[in-house]
């Protein structure tokens, strides 16, 4: 029986970055030419990893820098808003 997969649309350059990062994390995925990237996402941890990867490749670099900078300035135990 085939495992359920999740498809999502990402532009061509970013799709390969996401695909290779998912492979590094041992998340089962496939990416064929001119086809959507498909991944077998089974756990909440894998969902968060996928979200983080897509966010990293799709957001402008300066926005990622600003988020990281704010998190470094945030006192421990206080949530980011």
N, C-alpha and C positions, 0 to 999 in steps of 0.2 A: 504494500500500500504506500502510495506517495505521501510524503510529509507536506502539510499545508505550507504555503510560502506567502510572503508579503511582497507586493510589487509597489514600487514608488518611482516617480519620475524625477530625474536629476539631469542637468545638462551633460553633454557628452564628456567634456574634460573632467568634470567633477565625479562622474559616474565611475570612472576607472580608479580614481583615488579612494572613493568609498569602498569599492569592490576589494581592492588590495588591503585596505585597513581591516575590513571584515574578515578576510582570510587570515591576517596576522592574529586576529582575536579568536580564531577557530570557530567563527560563525559560518555555517554552511550557506553559500550563496553562489549564484551563477550570473554571468554577464556575457551575453553574446552580442555580436555586432548587430546594430540597428534594433535591438530588443531592450526592454526595460530590465533593470537590475532586479533580481529576485533574491530574497534572503529568507532562510528559515529561522524566524525569531520565536524562541520558545520560552524565554524567561523575562522577567521584569528587568534584570540586569542587562540582557541583550537589547531590550528596547531603549534603555538609557544610553548604552554604548552607541547604538545606531543614531539616536537623536544627537548625541554629542558629535559624532563624526559628520553628520549632515550639516549641523550648525557650523562646525569648524570650516567646512569647505564652501558654505553658501553665504556666510556673513562677511561683510567687508573687514579687512584686516584691522583697521582702526577701531571698529566696534569691539572686536575680540580683545584688543589691547586695553581698551577702556574698562571692559568687564574684568579682566585679570587685575588691572591696577586697583579697581574698587575692592575686589576681593582681598587683595593684600593689605589694604588699609582698614578693612573691617575687623573690629575686635573679635577674638575667638568666642564662639557660642552665640553670636548675634546674627540672625538671618539677614541675607541680602535682600534688599527691596528694590 
